[in-house]
Amino acid sequence: MKLKKQIKQQLGEILREYRCTHGLSIRNISQQSGVDWQQIDALEIGSLKNWDVYEKLLKCYGMCLKTELMPDKKTFQ
């Protein structure tokens, strides 16, 4: 359960950074994506439960999600 929350927080941070780097406001993205601005705000801090919203936002940004398994540096030293 904790891993799922960490993934959402990391993804939210990445999407927020992308939005800010490109000078996009939450309200502007809300209009473009059809996602309520409160949901975008919750997504960016990792507290949104609905994965469909993540998918809509990624699509709006022209991005896709790629996963990669990597060794944990703490475990494999």
N, C-alpha and C positions, 0 to 999 in steps of 0.2 A: 504494500500500500504506500509506503514512504517513497519508493522508487517512482511510482506513478506521479506523485506530487512533484518530485524533483524534476521529472521530465517536463511536466507542464510549466513549471517555473522557468526552466532553462529555455524552453521554446518561447514562452511569453517574453522573456528578456530579449531574445534574438529578434522577435517580431517588433517589439517596441524600438529597439535600436535601429532596425531597418526603417521603420516609419519616421523616426526622428532624423536620421541621417538624410532622408530624402525630403525633409521639410513638410511632411504630411501631418495634418491634424487628425485627431480621433474622429471628429465630426465629418471631415472630408472622406475619410476611409469608410465611415459608417454609410455615407450616401453612396459611395462607389460599390461597396460590397453587399449592401442590404442588411448588414449586421448592426444591431442596436449599439449605440456608442457605449452604453454601460457594460455590455457584454465584452466589447473590445477592451475596455478598461480592466475588467475582471480577468480577461485572458492574459493581458500583459503582466499581471502580477501573479499569475498561476493559480487563480482561485476559481476558474471556470471549469465546470464538469463536462460540458457538452463538446465532444470532439468535432462535431459538425462545424462549429464556429471556427475552430482552428483551420479546418479544411477550406472554408469559404475565404478566410483571410489570406491563406497561402495562395489560393487561386487569384485573388484580387491583386496580390503582389507579383504574380507571375512566377511563383516559386512552387517547389514540391519538397516533400519531406523525405530525406534519405537517412537510413539508420546504419550505424556501423558499430560493431562490437570491438571494444578495445580493452586490453588488460588494465586492471586497476593498479596504478603505480604503487599504491600502498601495500597491495597484496604481493605483487611480483617485483621485489627489489633485489 
